[in-house]
Amino acid sequence: MKKILLSLAAVALLIISATAASPTRSNKSEVARNMHIFNALFKEIQTQYVDTIDATESMRTAIDAMLGTIDPYTEYYPADEQDQLLQISSGQFSGVGSTIQRRGREVLFTEPQWGSPAREAGIRHGDRILRIDGDTVGPDMDISDVSKRLRGQAGTHVIVDVRRPYSKDSLLTFDITRGVIKVNPVPYYGVLPDSVAYIRVTTFNEKTASQVRDAVAEMLRAPGLRGLVLDLRGNGGGLLESAVQVAGNFVDKGTEIVNTRGRDENARKVFKTTQAPQARDLPLVVLTDGGTASASEIVAGAMQDLDRGVVVGERSYGKGLVQTTRPMPYGGYVKITTGRYYIPSGRLVQAIDYSHRNPDGTVARIPDSLTNVYHTRAGREVRDGGGITPDIKVESKPMNRLIYNIIADNWAFDYATRYASQHPEGIGSPDDFEVTDSIFNDFKAFIDPARFSYDKVCETGLKYLREAAEREGYMTDSVKTQFAALETLLRHDLNHDLDHHSADIRDIIDDELSSRYFSDADIVRRTLPGDSTLARARRLLHDPAEYRSLLAAPARK
């Protein structure tokens, strides 16, 4: 069966290769020839193959293989997956309102959204899904199928049987009334104690522009405002038009924010702001990181190119491709890359050229040595390719293997699940809660050393060094003695390692417990005091001289 599906996929690749070239008469003939081959092959397999072939599955395999040769953003959505497109554009969909995750043989609810039907019905983090409307959720059921069964029209019911870990009454049944799940693009905004306004924007959908505009208007009424921080970290983008409208809060009406160019170089579309700005002269800092992509890079890059704001944080992702949604037969849609976007300096921030692949089919980022220099409105140098480089870099703390395994192996998640089952009364107010020594020690006791494994860098490095010394002939008795001493000194002790990284571990536990007890706004607000990137932005806004110098034209030599 797999071989048959791959054969169809291979023919689909021939079709996309033909259509990738310029649309001359000969190429149109080539496309027609390949389409004829594909249709004939599909018909033969369906009518002559010894076993029954699922026509929908084989065609979907071919489509996905074909699109996989282009870029990861061109996607096909059949009629029964329209809710995904709706969520991208409108910021809402119908369902129960919880993320799910497969862990081994089980599928579990990992984060019922605050105020969602799932949470209101009683679903909690970590609940294992056993049955949906009487149908068993087995180890072989694809997680996308589980998601489809949970989603549905608002107002309809779905019966979900779960097993709740760390609970005496572990088998529970919930009758959930599906609802409209709204994705809030602005989970928090407010004026911080040092008179700095702050807005967290997580996506660009149909509601983002109006929510940002309302937030800015409200905060501008605060006396003695030093400036505004627009936090776009982790914002994967969304609607280009929404990004342009958000940028319009800070620059003059009619300012070009971005232009797009497609296959036809003459088909250039320019996007300008359409409303008078609310905060034209208010000092502005935009926060970015590796998760800042697409529409959020348009905002950050435009503010940088126009010398309107200072970008602080880490280099952004580098997605400069524009997608357009087009209808397909039988109610389907294709989201297809139709162009590239260019920000005011003229640069393209796309980090990967998907038209050039390595012999093994992989793609790579454009090296910095091959990027080009552009200039902001004031003449400052900026570069294309590879995302937006901040004016002030604040690198995130590197994650060690201990912390990685605590997160990846769900130790903190499972601990918080158990803690929540033992403390149904709550953990106090968001302003007062902290991970105490008692909670930290309880977490340490929760970890089973026999099941906790992670790469011990010192021990691994010493092992490689010993092997090298033996190969090179340096393993004398004296050296062996010194190796033995080093092994004793560098032998890992889990309890010691947990204590050594207690500050980072407490933050992880805090995040997990907060998600079980506090709203999205409270969770964001609780992270702000310890946010080093935000702290750097706030210091900048309290230093007008430094702020002006970063945006000033370079001195002539």
N, C-alpha and C positions, 0 to 999 in steps of 0.2 A: 504493500500500500504506500509506504513512504517513498519507494522508488518511483511509483507512478506519479505521486504528487510533485516530486522534484523534477520529473520530466516536463510536466506542465509549467513549472516555474522556470525551467530553462528556456522554454519557448517564449515565455513572457519577457525574459531578459532580452531576447532578440528583438522583441517589439520595442522595448524602451530604448535599446541602442539605436534603432532606426529612427525613432521619433526625436532623439536627442539632437540630431543634426539639423541644419537649416532646412526650411520647408521648400526645397526645390522640387521640380516635377519628378526627377528620378527618385528622390527620397520618398515622395508620396507613393510611388509605385512600390518601393521597398516595403513601406509600411503595409500596404495592401497585401503584398505577397506573404509577409509574416503573419498578418492577421488570418489569412486563408489557411496557412499551415497550422496555426494554433487551433482554429475552429475545427479543422479536420482531425487533428490529434485528439482534441477533447471529445469529439463525437465517437471516434473509434474506441477510446477507452471506455466511454459510457455504455457503448453497445456491445463490445466484443470481449472486454476483460473478463476473466473467469469468475471473479467475485464482484459483488455490487460495490460501486464506488459512490461515495457521498458527493454529489455534484457541487453542493454549496461549499463543503470543506475543501475539495480539490481546487475550486476556483479561488477561494480565499487564500489558499496557500500560494497560488500563482501570483495573485495580486500583491500579497505582502512581500514575496520575493522580488518582484519587479520594483516596487516602491523602495525596497531596502537598498537598491543600488543607487538611489538618488541622494536623499538626505533624511535625517530622522524626523523631519517636521512635515513631510508630505505623507498624509495618512488617509486611508479609506474608512468611512463609517457607514455600515449598512443601516437599513431602516431601524433595526432594533437597538442601535447604539447611538441614537440621536441625542440622548440626554447628556452624553459627554460633550458634544458640540454646544449644547445649550448652556452647560456649566461654564465653558470657556468664554462665551460671548456675554451672557446675561448675568453670570454669577449666581445662578440658582438651578436647581434640579429637583426632581421629586424622588423621595425615598425615605429611609429611616434615619439618615444623618450620622453615620459612623464609618470610620475607616476599618478595614478588616485586613488580616494578615494570615498567611499560611505559615504554621510552625510545625515542621515535620508532617505528621499525619493529621493534624488538626487545623481548623480555621477558627480564629478568634477575633472578637471585637477588640480593637486596640485603642480607639479614642472616640467614644460617642460624643458628638459635638454638643457644646453647651446649649441647652434649650431645645435640642433636637427631639423628634419623636422617640428615638431609641433611648435617649437619656431620661426623658420624662416617663417612659414606660417602665424604667428600672434597669435597663442594660448598663453594665459597668465594664470598665477596662478589664480585659483578661477573660471575659466570659467565652467559653468554648462552644461553638455552634454545633449542635448535634443534628437538628432537623429544621427544615423550613417548610411550612405548610405540610408537614407529615413526611416529606421526602428527606431521606438520610443524606447528610453531608459527609461523604466518605473521603478516604485519603486520596482517591484518584480524581475527585471533582476539581476541575480547574477553578481557581479563585475568581476568574472573571464570570463564571457561571453562578457562583455564589452571590457575587455582586448583582448580577441581573435579577436573581430571585428576590433579593432584598429591595431593589428599586421597583418603582411602579407608580401609578397615577396617585396623586394626592387624594386622601380621603379613603383609599382602599386599605384593607387590613392584611397583615401578614402574621402568621403564628410562628414563633421562633422558640425552639427548645434548646436550652443551653446547660452546660455544666459549669458551675461557678467554683473555681479553686479556692482553697482555704476557707471553705464554708461548710457548716454541718448540713444544711439543706442545700446540697450542691446541685440537684436536678430541678431546674426552674423552667416555667413556660411563660412567655410574654406575648400578649396580643398587642401588636404595634400598629397604630394608625399612621400610615405614611403621610408625609406632609411635604410642603415646598421647602427645600433646604436652601437657605441663602448663604452665600459665601461673602462674609463681611470683609471688604478690601481694606478698611481702616479700623483695625481692632482697638487702637488706642491713639489718643492725642491729648495734649495738655501742656500747660505752662509749668516748667520745672521750677524748683525753689530759687534758682539763680536767674530767673526771668528769661530763660531760653525756651522758646516754643518747640514742641516736638510732635512729629506725626509719623506713625508707622504705617506704611502702605505695603500690603502683601501681594496684591495682584492688580491688574488693570482690566476691569470689566465695565459694564454699562453704568455701574453705580459709583465707580471710583472718583470721577471728576467732580460730581456734585458733593460727595462726602468730603473730599479734600477741600473744596471751595468753602463749604460750611465750617469746617474745622479752622481754616485759616481766618475766616471772618470773625469767628468767636474769639480766637486767641489774640487777634489784633487789638481787641478791646482792653487787653491787659496793660496796665501802666508800666512804663520803663522797659519795654521789651528789647532785649539785646540782639535777638536774631532768631532764625528758625532752622531747625534740623529736620530734613526730609530723609527718613530712613527707608532705603530701598534694598537693604540687605535681604537676601533670600527671595527676592521678588523675581519670579521667572517670566514676568511680562504679561501679555494679553493683547488688548485692543490698541492698535497704533493711535487711533483717533482719541482714545481716552488719555494716552500719554501726552498728546499735543495739548489737550484741554488742561491737564494738570500743570504743564509748563507755562500755560497762559496766565497763571496766577502771579508769575514773577517777571514777565517781560512785556513790552509794549504790544498792544493789539496790532496784528498784521505782521508779527515777526515770524520768519520762517524757522521752523523747528526741525523739519526733516523733509527730504524728498526721496521718492522711490523711483527706481529705474528697472524696467523689465527686460524681456528678451529683445524687444525693439528699443534701441537706445533713445529714439526720439519720443517714446511714450513716457515722458518724465512727469510725475505727479508731485506737486508741491503742497505741503501741509503747513499752514500758518495759523497762528492764534487768532481767535475770533472775538474775544472778549477783553474788555479793559482789565488790566492787572489789579489785584488787590494789594499785593505787597511788592511793588516794583523796586523800592529802594531798601527794603529790609534785608540786612545781611543774611545770606543763605549758605548752609552747608548741606551737601548731599552725601549720605553714607552708602557705600557699595562694598560688595564682597564677591566671591566666586559664584554665588548664586544669583547675582544681579544680572538679568538677561533680557534681551529683546526690547520690549516697550520701556522697561525701566532703564535700559541703557540709552534709549533715546532721550529720556528726561535728563539723566546724569550727564550724558555727552553734550546735549544742547546747552545746559547751564555752564558747562566747562568751556565750550567753544565760544559762547557769547560773553564769557567773562562775567557771568551773572552770579555764579556761586562757586564755592570751593568744594572739590570732591575729596572725601576723607575715607580711608579704609583700605581695602584690597582691590586688586584688579578685577574687573567684572568678567563675566563669562565669555562674551564675544559672539553674540548671535545677531547678525545683521541681515537676516533673510526675512522676507515678507510672505505671509501665506494668505491665500484667498480661498474662500469656501465656494464650491460649485456643485450644483445638483447632479445626481447620477440617476440612471434608471431605477425604477422600483423603490423610490423613496430614499435612496442612499445619497451620501455626499462624499466629496473628496476635498480635503484641505491640502491645497497644493502650493508649493513655493512658486510665486510668480514674479518675484523681483528682489532687489536688494535695497536697503535704505541707507541714505547718506545724511549725516548730521551737518550742522551749519558750516563747519570748516571745510566740508567736502569729503571728509574721510568716511570710510567704511570700517566698522568695528568687527566684522566677521573674522573669527579666529581660524576657521577650517575651510579649506577649499575642497568641497565635495566632488568637484569635477575632476580632480586629480587623485587617484588612489594608488597605493603601493601595490606591488605584485601580489601580495597576499590579501588584497582587498581592503586593508585598513586605511585610515586617513590620519593625518597628523596636523597639529597646529602650525600656523605660519610662524617660522622662527623670527625673533625680534630683528635679526640682521637683515631680513628682507622686507621689513615694514618701511613706510614712507613718512616723511615729515610733512605736517600741515601746520597751519597757524590759526590761533584763536583771533577773535575780532581785535584784540589789543596787540596781537603779534607774538603771543607765547607759543612755543613749540608743543605740538601734540602729534601723536603717531596713529596710523591706521593699523588694522589687523590686531587681533588679540585682546579685544575689549577696551574698556576705559581704564587708563592708568590714573590712579588718584594723584591729586596735587600733594597730599600728605598721606604717606603710607603708614598704616597701622596693621602689622601682621598679627594674625590670630595665633594663639598659643598652640604649638604642635601637640598632637595627641600621641601619647605613648601607648604601648601595647596593653598595659594593664587597664587603662581607661577605655581603650577600644573594646576589649573583651567584656568589660562590665556592661557596655552598651550593646554590643553586637550579640552577646549571648543572653541578653535580657535579664541579667541579674538585678539591675535597678528597677526595671519594669515589673518583674515578678515580686520583688520586695515591696514595692509600692502597692501592688495589688493585694498582697497579704495584709499590709498595714491598713489599707482602707477597709478591708473586711473586719479588722479588729477594732477599728475606730470609726464606726458609722456616725458617731455624733459630730464628727468634724475635727478640725485642727486649729480652730481659732480664726481670727481675721487675717486677711492678706497682709496687713501692715505689721502684725505682731508675730506671725509664724516664722520659725527658723529651725534648721536642722540641728538639734541639740547633740551634745555628746552621747546622750542616752540613745537617740535615734541612730547616730553613726555607729555606735558599738553594737546595736541591735542588727544593723545591716551587716556588719562584719561577721556576727554570729550566724547570720542567714546564709552566708556563702559556704558552700561545701568544698573544702580544699581538694577533695578527691575528684570533684567534677569541674573544678576551675583550672583551666590551662591557658597559658599564654606564652608567647615567645620571650624567653629570658635572655635579653641581648648580651649581658655580660657573660653568662655561662656559654652561650652559643659562640660568641667571639673568642672566648678562651679555648673552646674546643677546636675551632679552626686554627688558632695560633699554635696549639699543641701539635696538631696534625702537620702544619707547615714546618715546625721545628724538627719533627721526626723525619720528614722527607728530606730536609736540608742537612740533616746530620748534626743538629745542635743539641739533641736531647741527652746531655750528659747527666750524671748523678746530681750535680749542683743545680742544673736547670730543672730537673725533675722535682727537686726539693722546693725550688721557688714556685713552680707551677702548683704544687700541692698547697703551698701557703696562700697563693692567689685564689685557688679554688675555695679554700676555707673562708677567705675574706669576702669573696664575691658571690657566695652561695645565696640564692634568693630565699627570702622568708616572706610568705604571703602576708602575714600579719604586719610585718615591718613595712612592706610595700604599700599596703592599704593606708597605714598611718602616714607614710611619707607623702602620699598624694591625697590626703584627707580633704584639702580645700576643694580640689576638682571633683572629688567623689561627692562631697556635700552638695555641690552645685547640681550634679546629676540627680541626686536623690530629691533635692528641692524641686527640680523641674518635673519629675515624675509625680511627686505628691501634689504639687500645685495643679497639675492637669486633672487630678481627681476631685479637687475641692473648690477650685477658684475659676472665675470666668476668664475669657480670653483677654479682656482689658486688664484685669488684675494680674494675670500672668506676665503680660508685657511690662506693666508698671513695676512689678517686683524685680525685673531684670535690670532696670535702668541704673540703679546706684552702682552696681559692679561692672558696668559696661565700659571697657577701656577705650573703645573706639568713640563712643559717645562722649566720654570724658575729654578726649582730645578735641572733639568738635566744640564742646562747651568752652574749653580754654581758649580756643581760637576766637570764638564770638565775644569773649571778654577782653580780647586784645585787638582793637580796631586797626592798629598799625600793622600787625602781622597779617591780618585779613586783607587789608588794602595792598600790601606788598606782594602777596601771592597772586593777586589778580592784575597787577600793574604790568604795563608794557615793559619788555626787557630793555635794559639800558643799552644805548648805542655804543659800539666799540670804535 
